[in-house]
Amino acid sequence: MQLRRQLRSQRRSFTGLLRQQATARINRHIRAWFRQNHIQRFAGFCAFDGEPDLSWLMSQTNLRPHLPRVGRDNKMHFHPLAAQAHCHTKKPGIANRYGIAEPVKTVQVRLNQIQALLV
């Protein structure tokens, strides 16, 4: 728990231009890795609590992003991110009990159909 708090604090310390630059590098690095490994279907997340913003990556037309939803069974289920949805505007669906944006409940995708999982 101590390590988690420490890392969260470090993550939150990235602000302004430094955060933008780091986010751009993360997105480009992941995109290059996806190309190299022929990844199209992946599970990502909407940035929360200082996490890197993956919106650019999720908007790439040849990728098929999915977002997690926490079900009533308290398990994570993955659903496609609708083309018109954007994490930065909190429009992928609804916020869960932690205030994190989730996709609208649609056809659930089995985990073995996801080629990469970003955490």
C-alpha positions as CSV (number, residue, x, y, z in Angstrom):
1,M,0.0,0.0,0.0
2,Q,2.9,2.3,0.8
3,L,4.4,1.8,-2.7
4,R,1.1,2.4,-4.3
5,R,0.7,5.8,-2.5
6,Q,4.3,6.7,-3.4
7,L,3.8,5.9,-7.1
8,R,0.5,7.7,-7.3
9,S,2.1,10.8,-5.8
10,Q,4.9,10.7,-8.4
11,R,2.4,10.2,-11.2
12,R,0.4,13.3,-10.0
13,S,3.6,15.4,-9.9
14,F,3.7,15.4,-13.7
15,T,1.9,18.6,-14.7
16,G,1.6,20.9,-17.6
17,L,4.0,20.6,-20.5
18,L,5.9,17.7,-18.8
19,R,2.6,15.7,-18.6
20,Q,1.8,16.4,-22.2
21,Q,5.3,15.4,-23.4
22,A,5.2,12.2,-21.3
23,T,1.7,11.3,-22.6
24,A,2.8,11.8,-26.2
25,R,5.8,9.6,-25.8
26,I,3.8,6.9,-24.1
27,N,1.2,6.9,-26.9
28,R,3.8,6.9,-29.6
29,H,5.8,4.1,-27.9
30,I,2.7,1.9,-27.5
31,R,1.5,2.6,-31.1
32,A,4.9,1.6,-32.5
33,W,4.8,-1.6,-30.4
34,F,1.3,-2.3,-31.7
35,R,2.5,-2.0,-35.3
36,Q,5.5,-4.2,-34.7
37,N,3.4,-6.9,-33.1
38,H,0.3,-6.5,-35.4
39,I,-1.9,-5.5,-32.5
40,Q,-5.4,-4.1,-33.4
41,R,-7.7,-5.1,-30.6
42,F,-6.6,-3.9,-27.2
43,A,-8.0,-3.0,-23.9
44,G,-7.1,0.4,-22.5
45,F,-8.4,2.8,-19.9
46,C,-9.7,6.3,-19.5
47,A,-7.1,8.4,-17.6
48,F,-7.9,8.9,-14.0
49,D,-6.0,10.2,-11.0
50,G,-3.0,11.3,-13.0
51,E,-2.8,8.3,-15.3
52,P,-1.5,8.9,-18.9
53,D,-4.2,9.9,-21.4
54,L,-4.5,7.2,-24.1
55,S,-7.2,9.1,-26.1
56,W,-4.9,9.7,-29.1
57,L,-4.1,6.0,-29.2
58,M,-7.7,5.0,-28.9
59,S,-8.7,7.3,-31.7
60,Q,-6.5,5.6,-34.3
61,T,-8.8,4.4,-37.1
62,N,-7.1,1.0,-37.6
63,L,-7.2,0.1,-33.9
64,R,-10.1,-1.5,-32.0
65,P,-10.0,-0.2,-28.4
66,H,-12.0,-1.7,-25.6
67,L,-12.6,-0.4,-22.1
68,P,-13.3,-2.3,-18.9
69,R,-16.6,-2.2,-17.0
70,V,-16.8,-3.6,-13.5
71,G,-19.9,-5.9,-13.4
72,R,-22.2,-6.6,-10.6
73,D,-20.0,-9.7,-10.0
74,N,-17.1,-7.2,-9.2
75,K,-15.2,-8.7,-12.2
76,M,-13.9,-6.6,-15.1
77,H,-15.6,-7.1,-18.4
78,F,-14.4,-5.5,-21.7
79,H,-16.6,-3.6,-24.2
80,P,-15.8,-1.9,-27.4
81,L,-15.2,1.9,-27.2
82,A,-17.8,3.5,-29.4
83,A,-16.3,5.6,-32.2
84,Q,-18.0,8.7,-31.0
85,A,-16.9,8.3,-27.4
86,H,-13.9,10.1,-25.9
87,C,-12.3,9.6,-22.6
88,H,-11.2,13.1,-22.0
89,T,-14.8,14.4,-22.2
90,K,-16.0,11.6,-19.9
91,K,-18.4,10.4,-22.6
92,P,-17.5,6.7,-23.1
93,G,-20.5,5.8,-20.9
94,I,-21.1,6.3,-17.3
95,A,-18.9,6.7,-14.3
96,N,-18.6,3.7,-12.0
97,R,-18.7,3.8,-8.2
98,Y,-15.1,5.1,-8.1
99,G,-15.8,8.0,-10.5
100,I,-14.0,6.3,-13.4
101,A,-15.6,6.5,-16.9
102,E,-16.8,3.2,-18.3
103,P,-18.1,2.3,-21.7
104,V,-21.8,1.8,-22.4
105,K,-22.6,-1.8,-21.8
106,T,-22.7,-3.5,-25.2
107,V,-21.6,-6.9,-26.5
108,Q,-19.0,-8.2,-24.0
109,V,-15.7,-9.2,-25.5
110,R,-13.9,-12.3,-24.1
111,L,-10.5,-11.6,-22.7
112,N,-8.9,-14.1,-25.1
113,Q,-10.1,-11.9,-28.0
114,I,-8.0,-9.0,-26.7
115,Q,-4.5,-8.9,-28.1
116,A,-3.0,-6.4,-25.6
117,L,-4.1,-5.2,-22.2
118,L,-2.8,-1.8,-21.1
119,V,-2.8,-1.2,-17.3
